[in-house]
């Protein structure tokens, strides 16, 4: 069983992973001379996380998705971003259910709401951070 692509993981953790430019926010740090581009969306679809790899067990996939989301929340919070989007898909709702359970007690999460309108139609959630 292969693990998550390290380059993909690094780009997601560093905020460099952007399916499209509309998913980022540009902010200038007071101590930096150039603006930082900080991702505000994370796509947790398993097929995107395990590119060109055999799919691991459902438990392994879910654990990796939740770990990546937690790291993404920490990075967004440390960069003072107050709202992010987690794309979990509609499917059977396993990932969404687990996200909501984990985030219900997360100290950096204020609220989580499903996004029912275009382009997600229930396949993503907006996560509000403190």
KAJO-V719342 format. One record per residue. N is the residue number from 1. RES is the residue in three letters. SS is DSSP state (A for helix, B for strand, O for the rest). Layout:
# KAJO-V719342
n=N res=RES ss=SS
n=N res=RES ss=SS
This chain:
# KAJO-V719342
n=1 res=UNK ss=O
n=2 res=UNK ss=O
n=3 res=UNK ss=O
n=4 res=UNK ss=O
n=5 res=UNK ss=O
n=6 res=UNK ss=A
n=7 res=UNK ss=A
n=8 res=UNK ss=A
n=9 res=UNK ss=A
n=10 res=UNK ss=A
n=11 res=UNK ss=A
n=12 res=UNK ss=A
n=13 res=UNK ss=A
n=14 res=UNK ss=O
n=15 res=UNK ss=O
n=16 res=UNK ss=O
n=17 res=UNK ss=O
n=18 res=UNK ss=O
n=19 res=UNK ss=O
n=20 res=UNK ss=O
n=21 res=UNK ss=A
n=22 res=UNK ss=A
n=23 res=UNK ss=A
n=24 res=UNK ss=B
n=25 res=UNK ss=B
n=26 res=UNK ss=B
n=27 res=UNK ss=B
n=28 res=UNK ss=B
n=29 res=UNK ss=O
n=30 res=UNK ss=O
n=31 res=UNK ss=O
n=32 res=UNK ss=O
n=33 res=UNK ss=O
n=34 res=UNK ss=O
n=35 res=UNK ss=B
n=36 res=UNK ss=B
n=37 res=UNK ss=B
n=38 res=UNK ss=B
n=39 res=UNK ss=B
n=40 res=UNK ss=O
n=41 res=UNK ss=B
n=42 res=UNK ss=B
n=43 res=UNK ss=B
n=44 res=UNK ss=O
n=45 res=UNK ss=O
n=46 res=UNK ss=A
n=47 res=UNK ss=A
n=48 res=UNK ss=A
n=49 res=UNK ss=A
n=50 res=UNK ss=O
n=51 res=UNK ss=O
n=52 res=UNK ss=O
n=53 res=UNK ss=O
n=54 res=UNK ss=O
n=55 res=UNK ss=O
n=56 res=UNK ss=O
n=57 res=UNK ss=O
n=58 res=UNK ss=A
n=59 res=UNK ss=A
n=60 res=UNK ss=A
n=61 res=UNK ss=A
n=62 res=UNK ss=A
n=63 res=UNK ss=A
n=64 res=UNK ss=A
n=65 res=UNK ss=A
n=66 res=UNK ss=A
n=67 res=UNK ss=A
n=68 res=UNK ss=A
n=69 res=UNK ss=A
n=70 res=UNK ss=A
n=71 res=UNK ss=A
n=72 res=UNK ss=A
n=73 res=UNK ss=A
n=74 res=UNK ss=A
n=75 res=UNK ss=A
n=76 res=UNK ss=A
n=77 res=UNK ss=A
n=78 res=UNK ss=A
n=79 res=UNK ss=O
n=80 res=UNK ss=O
n=81 res=UNK ss=O
n=82 res=UNK ss=O
n=83 res=UNK ss=B
n=84 res=UNK ss=B
n=85 res=UNK ss=B
n=86 res=UNK ss=B
n=87 res=UNK ss=B
n=88 res=UNK ss=O
n=89 res=UNK ss=O
n=90 res=UNK ss=O
n=91 res=UNK ss=O
n=92 res=UNK ss=O
n=93 res=UNK ss=O
n=94 res=UNK ss=A
n=95 res=UNK ss=A
n=96 res=UNK ss=A
n=97 res=UNK ss=A
n=98 res=UNK ss=A
n=99 res=UNK ss=A
n=100 res=UNK ss=A
n=101 res=UNK ss=A
n=102 res=UNK ss=A
n=103 res=UNK ss=A
n=104 res=UNK ss=O
n=105 res=UNK ss=O
n=106 res=UNK ss=O
n=107 res=UNK ss=O
n=108 res=UNK ss=O
n=109 res=UNK ss=B
n=110 res=UNK ss=B
n=111 res=UNK ss=B
n=112 res=UNK ss=B
n=113 res=UNK ss=B
n=114 res=UNK ss=B
n=115 res=UNK ss=O
n=116 res=UNK ss=O
n=117 res=UNK ss=O
n=118 res=UNK ss=O
n=119 res=UNK ss=O
n=120 res=UNK ss=O
n=121 res=UNK ss=O
n=122 res=UNK ss=O
n=123 res=UNK ss=O
n=124 res=UNK ss=B
n=125 res=UNK ss=B
n=126 res=UNK ss=B
n=127 res=UNK ss=B
n=128 res=UNK ss=B
n=129 res=UNK ss=B
n=130 res=UNK ss=O
